[in-house]
Amino acid sequence: MTRVFQRSPVILASKSPRRRTMLEAAGINVTVSPSRIREKDFLLLTPESYAKTLAEAKARDVAKNNPDAWVIGADSIVVIEGRILGKPATMNSARDMIRRLSGETHRVLTGYAIACQHRDHFFTDVVCTEVTFKPLTNEEVEWYIHTKEPYDKAGGYAIQGLGAFMVRAIAGSYTNVVGLPLCEVLDHLYKHHVISRAIATEAPARAGNEPS
């Protein structure tokens, strides 16, 4: 039997169910406490710095009230030809985004930050994945934007859901496109002894006690 041992509380400073699901599937006992920052209050510099700045702000906001916990903040953005595509608010904006991505390669950038105030620890980085869409017909675009998927996703699509039919190839981390670079986050928690992994071996059966 394998187990993940967790030495400290871990808090996800995001209400994203996808990020929580990935962490829990990796064996992390995570509490959700969304940050109270407003993304519109932050100036946009480069896409990379914007993603990192938002992730950092989310982690710091939650960490100050949870000094003993390890807090994970994250922010994902979709970038094509230097333009950031946010979450579409309307069907028309979703249509415009999907048409723009059709047949092209775009970047998904996720800034992530890991903070523990009691340990005076703070780390932030950004991971980039390239995603290529197949050329989409008008019928495919219209079908997809009439689902519920586009409207709470950066770039207007979900690679882990119905939107997978549009994705021809990816170069880089798949989980990064879903919303959290899980490999990098887990490596960091392991490196700083927040989590550890162990294999529990079963004792051999005693002579005379073998099952009949």
Protein Blocks (a to p, Z undefined) as FASTA:
>chain_A
ZZdddfbdcddfbfbfklmmmmmmnopacdddddfbdfklpccfbfklmmmmmmmmmmmm
mmmmmmmbccddddddddeehiacdddfbfklmmmmmmmmgopacddddddddddfklop
acddddddddddddddfklmmmmmmmmklmmcghhiafklmmlmmpmbdcdjfklmnopa
fklmmmmmmmnomaccdddddddddehiacZZ
